[in-house]
Amino acid sequence: MAKGFTSREQDYSKWYNELVVKADLAENSDVRGCMVIKPYGYAIWEKMQAELDRMFKATGHSNAYFPLFIPKSYLSKEASHVEGFAKECAVVTHYRLMNDPNGDGVIVDPDAKLEEELIVRPTSETIIWSTYKKWIQSYRDLPLLINQWANVVRWEMRTRLFLRTAEFLWQEGHTAHATEKEAVEEAELMLRVYAEFAEKHMAMPVIQGVKTTSERFAGALETYCIEALMQDGKALQAGTSHFLGQNFAKAFDVKYASKEGKEEFVWATSWGVSTRLMGGLIMTHSDDHGLVLPPKLAPIQVAIIPIYRQDDQLEAVTEKVLPIKKALEEKGISVKYDDRDTYKPGWKFNEYEFKGVPVRLAMGPRDIENGTVEVARRDTLEKEIVSLDNVVEHVQKLMIEIQENLYKRALDYRAETTSEIDTYAEFKDVLKTKGGFILAHWDGTAETEERIKKETKATIRCIPLEGDKTEGICIYSGKPSAQKVLFAKAY
């Protein structure tokens, strides 16, 4: 275990908080509930962002940007939407400061009150749909497939770095379609995009499903989601995609002229993932030695550390290392050669291990004599001696192996920590002793859902799109159930 670092078994929450800070990912800011994402953490987010952006564009979407501020009246136009976000909104009421007449810094100028208050966006449906009214007139303007990379503010009272902060970074897609069928297909497509990203790049297995009525996004007719399981047995909602029907089109009067010349309201979707994915990445793979990163998202994929006593030894190692570094970079692998003389090799080993660098190479005078290099992989902490002639090919293979191993390890853990149960007594026992995902029958009522949540703090994470569809008896009420749903305690 890393020195002075809380283990997961000791205190999972403390382990997570320490890891985020000590691995140089983020820290709390002077603004309550907000975070500073540090360069190493932001580099991981940039890799996530770049891949997601590529996937969005490959499915026909374009990026745009909309205002940070939303007139208060816009939020009043869609009743369920405003109800869902009302308690989380930050409100701008004035537009100017002035010097305090008493000489005590600055105060808000009372004469600079806005005619209409502005909401700092908690999400952008309203401002975007007010804009779409200008952009959409005919069926020729559809589908309109827009994504925005932005920040949002939701005034959270209890915050945790990456998982829940008052301000966070995200992307939000907002699309308009001519038919209900096209809009539903879009929402389902983006769910699959999110699932593919989570599994192929984050190495984080997810379950795709739909939310219950009470858990739907405010203003949506259907909310699709991907749910992941963290190492403490709690679920994390990792992404959502919403079929909005015509609610926002009607609220903002967004119509199009069909091929037949009829005026129709458009059909809508929205979908998003956020820096919460960073929390999911950390909690899915990391261990008591620090951060563990899948190669596809690691800012540094290979760290090379020279071992030497005299300058001439460093020169000899450098001469051997630089061609390896160049060859790896030509294969698209990011490499850092750490020849700093201010830290000893052992300190560097610990640093790169803690920061989750997938592969570490070490070379000293003896390695040069033998024509070898020491190769260490972060996921298993195994070391091996590899010939210099084969090291580039070997590292290439390791990139694939580590990515696959991390996914398999997380998938195996989920399988071990998923229970199928038939009684409420068993349900409560599993929650208390094991945690994880629980598949159980539910009668489909909000009343039963709320009672289970109140009594156990477990929620229905989703109704899985795939899995056991057989009918049964609700574990709580004893009433008929259409299929088993996924329960868990969650972040």
C-alpha positions as CSV (number, residue, x, y, z in Angstrom):
1,M,0.0,0.0,0.0
2,A,1.2,3.6,-0.7
3,K,2.8,5.2,2.3
4,G,0.4,7.4,4.3
5,F,-2.5,6.5,2.1
6,T,-5.8,5.3,3.5
7,S,-6.8,1.8,2.2
8,R,-10.2,1.1,0.6
9,E,-11.1,-1.3,3.3
10,Q,-10.3,1.2,6.1
11,D,-12.4,4.0,4.7
12,Y,-13.5,4.0,1.0
13,S,-14.7,7.6,1.0
14,K,-11.5,8.8,2.6
15,W,-9.5,6.7,0.2
16,Y,-11.3,8.3,-2.8
17,N,-10.8,11.8,-1.5
18,E,-7.1,11.3,-0.7
19,L,-6.5,9.7,-4.1
20,V,-8.0,12.5,-6.1
21,V,-5.9,15.1,-4.3
22,K,-2.6,13.1,-4.0
23,A,-2.7,11.9,-7.6
24,D,-2.9,15.6,-8.6
25,L,-6.3,15.2,-10.3
26,A,-8.3,18.0,-8.6
27,E,-8.7,20.0,-5.4
28,N,-11.4,22.0,-3.6
29,S,-11.5,25.6,-4.6
30,D,-12.1,28.7,-2.5
31,V,-15.6,28.8,-4.0
32,R,-17.8,26.6,-1.9
33,G,-18.7,23.3,-3.6
34,C,-16.5,24.0,-6.7
35,M,-13.3,22.3,-7.7
36,V,-10.1,23.1,-9.5
37,I,-9.2,20.4,-12.0
38,K,-5.4,20.2,-12.1
39,P,-3.4,19.6,-15.3
40,Y,-3.0,15.8,-14.8
41,G,-6.8,15.4,-14.1
42,Y,-7.7,17.7,-17.0
43,A,-5.4,15.8,-19.3
44,I,-7.6,12.7,-18.6
45,W,-10.8,14.7,-19.2
46,E,-9.3,16.0,-22.5
47,K,-8.8,12.4,-23.7
48,M,-12.3,11.5,-22.7
49,Q,-13.6,14.6,-24.4
50,A,-11.6,14.0,-27.6
51,E,-12.9,10.4,-28.0
52,L,-16.5,11.3,-27.2
53,D,-16.4,14.2,-29.6
54,R,-15.1,11.9,-32.3
55,M,-17.9,9.5,-31.6
56,F,-20.5,12.3,-31.7
57,K,-19.3,13.6,-35.0
58,A,-19.1,10.1,-36.4
59,T,-22.9,9.8,-35.7
60,G,-23.7,13.1,-37.5
61,H,-23.6,15.6,-34.7
62,S,-22.1,19.1,-34.8
63,N,-20.8,21.3,-31.9
64,A,-22.3,24.7,-31.0
65,Y,-22.3,26.9,-28.0
66,F,-25.2,28.6,-26.2
67,P,-25.4,31.2,-23.4
68,L,-24.5,30.5,-19.8
69,F,-27.4,32.7,-18.7
70,I,-31.1,31.7,-19.1
71,P,-33.9,34.2,-18.6
72,K,-36.0,33.1,-15.6
73,S,-39.2,33.2,-17.7
74,Y,-37.8,30.5,-20.0
75,L,-37.7,28.0,-17.1
76,S,-41.3,28.7,-16.4
77,K,-42.4,27.5,-19.8
78,E,-42.1,23.7,-19.2
79,A,-43.6,23.0,-15.8
80,S,-42.0,19.6,-14.9
81,H,-38.6,20.9,-16.1
82,V,-38.6,23.9,-13.8
83,E,-39.9,21.8,-10.9
84,G,-37.0,19.4,-11.4
85,F,-34.3,22.1,-11.2
86,A,-35.8,24.9,-9.1
87,K,-34.0,24.0,-5.9
88,E,-30.6,23.8,-7.7
89,C,-30.6,27.1,-9.6
90,A,-28.1,30.0,-9.0
91,V,-29.8,33.3,-9.9
92,V,-28.2,36.5,-11.2
93,T,-30.2,39.6,-10.0
94,H,-27.8,42.5,-10.5
95,Y,-25.2,43.5,-13.2
96,R,-22.9,46.0,-11.4
97,L,-20.7,46.5,-8.3
98,M,-19.8,49.8,-6.7
99,N,-17.3,50.9,-4.0
100,D,-18.7,50.7,-0.5
101,P,-19.4,54.3,0.7
102,N,-18.0,53.1,4.1
103,G,-14.7,52.1,2.4
104,D,-15.2,48.4,3.0
105,G,-14.4,47.0,-0.5
106,V,-17.2,46.7,-3.0
107,I,-21.0,46.1,-2.8
108,V,-23.8,45.3,-5.2
109,D,-25.1,48.5,-6.8
110,P,-28.8,48.6,-5.7
111,D,-29.6,50.6,-8.9
112,A,-28.3,47.9,-11.2
113,K,-31.1,45.4,-10.7
114,L,-31.9,43.3,-13.8
115,E,-35.4,43.7,-15.2
116,E,-35.6,39.9,-15.4
117,E,-33.4,37.6,-13.3
118,L,-31.0,35.3,-15.2
119,I,-30.5,31.7,-14.2
120,V,-27.0,30.2,-14.5
121,R,-27.7,27.2,-16.6
122,P,-28.3,24.0,-14.7
123,T,-29.0,22.4,-18.2
124,S,-29.7,24.1,-21.5
125,E,-33.0,22.8,-22.9
126,T,-34.9,26.0,-22.5
127,I,-32.3,28.4,-24.0
128,I,-31.6,26.0,-26.9
129,W,-35.2,25.4,-27.7
130,S,-35.9,29.1,-27.8
131,T,-33.1,29.2,-30.4
132,Y,-34.3,26.2,-32.4
133,K,-37.5,28.1,-33.0
134,K,-35.5,30.4,-35.3
135,W,-33.6,27.6,-36.9
136,I,-36.4,25.2,-37.8
137,Q,-39.1,26.1,-40.3
138,S,-39.2,23.1,-42.7
139,Y,-38.7,19.3,-42.8
140,R,-35.6,20.2,-44.7
141,D,-34.1,21.6,-41.5
142,L,-34.4,18.3,-39.7
143,P,-32.9,16.4,-38.1
144,L,-31.0,19.0,-36.2
145,L,-28.2,17.3,-34.3
146,I,-26.3,19.6,-32.0
147,N,-23.9,19.0,-29.1
148,Q,-22.5,21.6,-26.7
149,W,-19.4,21.3,-24.5
150,A,-19.9,23.5,-21.5
151,N,-20.1,24.0,-17.8
152,V,-23.3,24.0,-15.7
153,V,-24.2,25.0,-12.2
154,R,-26.4,23.0,-9.9
155,W,-26.3,24.4,-6.3
156,E,-25.5,21.2,-4.5
157,M,-25.3,21.3,-0.7
158,R,-23.2,18.2,-0.2
159,T,-20.3,17.9,-2.7
160,R,-17.5,15.6,-3.5
161,L,-14.7,16.1,-6.1
162,F,-15.8,15.0,-9.6
163,L,-18.8,13.0,-8.3
164,R,-21.0,16.0,-7.2
165,T,-19.9,19.6,-7.4
166,A,-21.8,22.9,-7.7
167,E,-20.2,23.6,-11.1
168,F,-19.1,20.8,-13.4
169,L,-18.0,20.2,-17.0
170,W,-20.1,18.2,-19.4
171,Q,-21.5,17.8,-22.9
172,E,-25.1,18.1,-23.7
173,G,-26.6,17.0,-26.9
174,H,-30.0,18.5,-28.1
175,T,-31.6,17.2,-31.2
176,A,-34.8,17.8,-33.1
177,H,-36.6,15.3,-35.4
178,A,-39.6,15.1,-37.7
179,T,-41.0,12.0,-36.1
180,E,-41.4,10.3,-32.7
181,K,-39.7,7.2,-34.1
182,E,-36.6,9.1,-35.2
183,A,-36.3,10.8,-31.8
184,V,-36.5,7.5,-29.9
185,E,-33.9,6.0,-32.2
186,E,-31.6,9.0,-31.5
187,A,-32.0,8.6,-27.8
188,E,-31.2,4.9,-28.0
189,L,-28.3,5.5,-30.3
190,M,-26.6,7.9,-28.0
191,L,-27.1,5.5,-25.1
192,R,-25.2,2.9,-27.1
193,V,-22.5,5.5,-27.8
194,Y,-22.1,6.1,-24.1
195,A,-22.0,2.4,-23.3
196,E,-19.4,1.8,-26.0
197,F,-17.2,4.7,-24.7
198,A,-17.5,3.4,-21.1
199,E,-16.6,-0.1,-21.9
200,K,-14.1,0.3,-24.7
201,H,-12.2,3.3,-23.4
202,M,-12.9,3.6,-19.7
203,A,-12.8,-0.3,-19.4
204,M,-15.9,0.2,-17.2
205,P,-18.7,-2.3,-17.7
206,V,-22.2,-0.8,-17.7
207,I,-25.8,-1.9,-17.7
208,Q,-28.1,-0.1,-20.2
209,G,-31.6,0.5,-19.1
210,V,-34.5,3.0,-18.6
211,K,-35.3,5.0,-15.5
212,T,-38.5,4.6,-13.6
213,T,-41.1,7.4,-14.0
214,S,-40.0,9.0,-10.7
215,E,-36.3,8.9,-11.7
216,R,-36.7,10.4,-15.2
217,F,-35.1,13.6,-16.2
218,A,-37.4,16.6,-15.6
219,G,-39.5,17.1,-18.7
220,A,-38.6,13.7,-20.3
221,L,-41.0,11.0,-21.5
222,E,-38.3,8.4,-21.2
223,T,-34.8,8.5,-19.7
224,Y,-32.2,5.9,-20.8
225,C,-29.1,5.4,-18.7
226,I,-25.9,3.5,-18.2
227,E,-25.2,2.2,-14.7
228,A,-21.8,1.2,-13.4
229,L,-20.8,-0.6,-10.2
230,M,-18.0,0.9,-8.1
231,Q,-15.6,-1.2,-5.9
232,D,-17.5,-0.3,-2.7
233,G,-20.7,-2.0,-4.1
234,K,-22.4,1.3,-4.9
235,A,-23.8,2.2,-8.3
236,L,-22.9,5.2,-10.4
237,Q,-25.2,6.7,-13.0
238,A,-22.6,7.3,-15.7
239,G,-24.6,8.8,-18.5
240,T,-28.2,9.5,-19.6
241,S,-30.1,10.0,-22.8
242,H,-33.6,11.4,-22.8
243,F,-36.6,11.2,-25.2
244,L,-38.3,14.5,-24.6
245,G,-41.3,13.9,-26.8
246,Q,-42.8,17.3,-28.0
247,N,-42.8,18.9,-24.5
248,F,-40.1,21.5,-25.3
249,A,-41.3,22.0,-28.9
250,K,-44.7,22.9,-27.6
251,A,-43.4,25.1,-24.8
252,F,-41.3,27.1,-27.2
253,D,-43.6,26.8,-30.3
254,V,-41.0,24.9,-32.5
255,K,-42.8,23.7,-35.6
256,Y,-41.9,22.6,-39.0
257,A,-43.7,22.4,-42.3
258,S,-44.0,18.8,-43.4
259,K,-43.6,17.5,-47.0
260,E,-47.4,17.6,-47.2
261,G,-47.4,21.3,-46.1
262,K,-48.8,20.6,-42.6
263,E,-47.4,22.4,-39.6
264,E,-46.1,19.9,-37.0
265,F,-44.3,20.1,-33.7
266,V,-40.8,18.6,-33.8
267,W,-39.7,15.7,-31.5
268,A,-36.8,16.1,-29.2
269,T,-34.0,14.4,-27.4
270,S,-31.2,15.5,-25.0
271,W,-28.3,13.5,-23.7
272,G,-25.2,14.1,-21.6
273,V,-22.2,12.9,-19.6
274,S,-20.0,14.9,-17.3
275,T,-16.8,15.1,-15.3
276,R,-18.6,12.6,-13.0
277,L,-17.1,10.0,-15.4
278,M,-13.7,10.9,-13.8
279,G,-15.0,9.7,-10.5
280,G,-16.3,6.5,-12.1
281,L,-12.9,5.9,-13.8
282,I,-11.1,6.3,-10.4
283,M,-13.4,4.1,-8.4
284,T,-13.7,1.3,-11.0
285,H,-10.0,0.5,-11.3
286,S,-7.8,2.2,-8.6
287,D,-6.3,0.3,-5.7
288,D,-4.4,0.8,-2.4
289,H,-1.3,1.8,-4.4
290,G,-3.1,4.7,-6.0
291,L,-4.6,5.5,-9.3
292,V,-5.0,2.9,-12.1
293,L,-5.7,4.1,-15.6
294,P,-6.7,2.2,-18.7
295,P,-4.1,2.9,-21.4
296,K,-6.6,4.5,-23.8
297,L,-7.2,7.4,-21.3
298,A,-3.8,7.6,-19.6
299,P,-2.1,11.0,-20.3
300,I,1.2,9.2,-19.9
301,Q,1.1,5.6,-21.2
302,V,4.7,4.8,-20.6
303,A,7.2,6.3,-18.1
304,I,10.9,5.6,-18.7
305,I,13.2,6.0,-15.7
306,P,17.0,5.9,-16.0
307,I,19.0,4.4,-13.1
308,Y,22.5,5.8,-12.8
309,R,25.2,7.1,-10.4
310,Q,27.4,9.2,-12.7
311,D,26.6,11.5,-15.6
312,D,28.3,9.2,-18.1
313,Q,26.0,6.4,-17.1
314,L,23.0,8.7,-17.6
315,E,24.3,9.6,-21.1
316,A,24.7,5.9,-21.9
317,V,21.1,5.2,-20.8
318,T,19.7,8.2,-22.6
319,E,21.4,7.1,-25.8
320,K,19.7,3.7,-25.6
321,V,16.3,5.1,-24.3
322,L,15.7,7.9,-26.9
323,P,15.3,5.5,-29.9
324,I,12.8,3.4,-27.8
325,K,10.9,6.5,-26.9
326,K,10.8,7.7,-30.5
327,A,9.7,4.2,-31.8
328,L,6.9,4.1,-29.2
329,E,5.6,7.6,-30.0
330,E,5.6,6.7,-33.7
331,K,3.2,3.9,-32.7
332,G,0.9,6.5,-31.1
333,I,2.0,5.7,-27.5
334,S,2.6,8.7,-25.2
335,V,6.0,8.4,-23.4
336,K,7.7,10.4,-20.7
337,Y,11.4,10.0,-20.2
338,D,12.0,11.2,-16.6
339,D,15.7,12.1,-16.3
340,R,15.2,14.7,-13.5
341,D,18.2,14.7,-11.2
342,T,16.2,16.1,-8.3
343,Y,14.5,12.7,-7.4
344,K,15.8,9.2,-7.0
345,P,14.6,6.3,-9.1
346,G,12.6,4.8,-6.2
347,W,10.7,8.1,-5.7
348,K,9.9,8.2,-9.4
349,F,8.7,4.6,-9.4
350,N,6.3,5.4,-6.6
351,E,5.1,8.6,-8.3
352,Y,4.2,6.9,-11.6
353,E,2.7,4.0,-9.8
354,F,0.5,6.3,-7.7
355,K,-0.5,8.3,-10.8
356,G,-1.7,5.1,-12.6
357,V,0.8,5.2,-15.5
358,P,0.0,1.8,-17.3
359,V,3.7,0.8,-18.1
360,R,7.0,1.8,-16.5
361,L,10.4,1.0,-18.1
362,A,13.6,1.2,-16.1
363,M,17.1,1.0,-17.4
364,G,20.6,1.2,-15.8
365,P,24.2,0.3,-16.8
366,R,23.6,-3.4,-16.1
367,D,20.6,-3.4,-18.4
368,I,22.7,-1.8,-21.1
369,E,25.3,-4.6,-20.7
370,N,22.6,-7.3,-21.0
371,G,20.7,-5.6,-23.8
372,T,17.5,-5.6,-21.6
373,V,15.1,-3.3,-19.9
374,E,12.8,-3.8,-16.8
375,V,9.1,-3.5,-17.7
376,A,6.5,-3.0,-14.9
377,R,2.7,-3.0,-15.6
378,R,0.5,-1.0,-13.3
379,D,-2.6,-3.2,-13.3
380,T,-0.9,-6.3,-11.9
381,L,2.2,-4.7,-10.5
382,E,4.2,-7.5,-12.2
383,K,7.7,-6.9,-13.5
384,E,9.7,-8.6,-16.2
385,I,13.0,-8.3,-18.1
386,V,12.5,-7.7,-21.8
387,S,15.1,-7.6,-24.6
388,L,15.7,-4.2,-26.0
389,D,15.1,-5.6,-29.5
390,N,11.5,-6.6,-28.5
391,V,10.6,-3.9,-26.0
392,V,8.6,-1.7,-28.5
393,E,6.5,-4.7,-29.7
394,H,6.1,-5.9,-26.1
395,V,4.8,-2.5,-24.9
396,Q,2.3,-2.4,-27.7
397,K,0.9,-5.7,-26.7
398,L,0.8,-4.6,-23.1
399,M,-1.3,-1.6,-24.0
400,I,-4.0,-4.0,-25.3
401,E,-3.6,-6.5,-22.5
402,I,-3.9,-4.0,-19.7
403,Q,-7.0,-2.4,-21.3
404,E,-8.6,-5.8,-21.6
405,N,-7.6,-6.9,-18.2
406,L,-9.0,-3.9,-16.5
407,Y,-12.3,-4.4,-18.2
408,K,-12.4,-8.1,-17.4
409,R,-11.5,-7.5,-13.8
410,A,-14.3,-4.9,-13.4
411,L,-16.7,-7.2,-15.2
412,D,-15.8,-10.2,-12.9
413,Y,-16.3,-8.0,-9.9
414,R,-19.7,-6.9,-11.1
415,A,-20.7,-10.5,-11.7
416,E,-19.5,-11.5,-8.2
417,T,-21.4,-8.6,-6.6
418,T,-24.7,-9.0,-8.5
419,S,-27.4,-10.9,-6.7
420,E,-30.8,-12.2,-7.9
421,I,-33.3,-12.4,-5.1
422,D,-36.9,-13.2,-4.5
423,T,-37.8,-12.0,-1.0
424,Y,-37.6,-8.6,0.8
425,A,-35.8,-10.2,3.7
426,E,-33.1,-11.5,1.4
427,F,-33.0,-8.1,-0.3
428,K,-32.2,-6.3,3.0
429,D,-29.7,-8.9,4.0
430,V,-27.8,-8.7,0.7
431,L,-27.7,-4.9,1.0
432,K,-26.3,-5.1,4.5
433,T,-23.8,-7.9,4.0
434,K,-22.7,-7.7,0.4
435,G,-24.0,-4.6,-1.4
436,G,-23.7,-4.4,-5.2
437,F,-26.4,-4.8,-7.8
438,I,-29.6,-6.6,-6.9
439,L,-32.0,-7.9,-9.5
440,A,-35.5,-8.3,-8.0
441,H,-39.1,-8.0,-9.0
442,W,-41.0,-4.7,-8.5
443,D,-44.7,-4.1,-9.0
444,G,-44.2,-0.9,-11.1
445,T,-45.7,1.5,-8.6
446,A,-44.1,4.7,-7.4
447,E,-45.4,3.9,-3.9
448,T,-43.5,0.7,-3.6
449,E,-40.4,2.2,-5.1
450,E,-40.5,5.1,-2.5
451,R,-41.1,2.7,0.4
452,I,-38.1,0.5,-0.5
453,K,-35.9,3.6,-0.9
454,K,-37.0,5.0,2.5
455,E,-36.5,1.8,4.3
456,T,-33.2,0.6,2.7
457,K,-31.7,3.7,0.9
458,A,-31.6,1.5,-2.2
459,T,-33.1,2.8,-5.4
460,I,-34.1,1.3,-8.7
461,R,-31.1,2.2,-10.9
462,C,-32.8,1.1,-14.1
463,I,-35.1,-1.3,-15.8
464,P,-32.5,-3.2,-17.8
465,L,-33.0,-3.3,-21.6
466,E,-31.5,-6.8,-21.6
467,G,-31.8,-9.6,-19.0
468,D,-34.5,-11.5,-17.2
469,K,-37.9,-10.4,-18.7
470,T,-39.9,-13.2,-17.0
471,E,-42.9,-12.1,-14.9
472,G,-43.0,-12.7,-11.2
473,I,-44.0,-11.3,-7.8
474,C,-42.9,-8.0,-6.3
475,I,-40.5,-8.6,-3.4
476,Y,-42.2,-5.8,-1.3
477,S,-45.9,-5.8,-2.1
478,G,-46.5,-9.4,-3.4
479,K,-48.2,-7.9,-6.5
480,P,-47.5,-9.1,-10.0
481,S,-44.3,-7.8,-11.6
482,A,-43.5,-7.6,-15.3
483,Q,-39.7,-8.2,-15.0
484,K,-36.8,-7.9,-12.6
485,V,-35.3,-4.4,-12.2
486,L,-31.8,-3.3,-11.0
487,F,-31.6,-2.0,-7.4
488,A,-28.5,-0.6,-5.6
489,K,-27.4,2.0,-3.2
490,A,-25.9,4.8,-5.3
491,Y,-23.8,7.9,-5.6
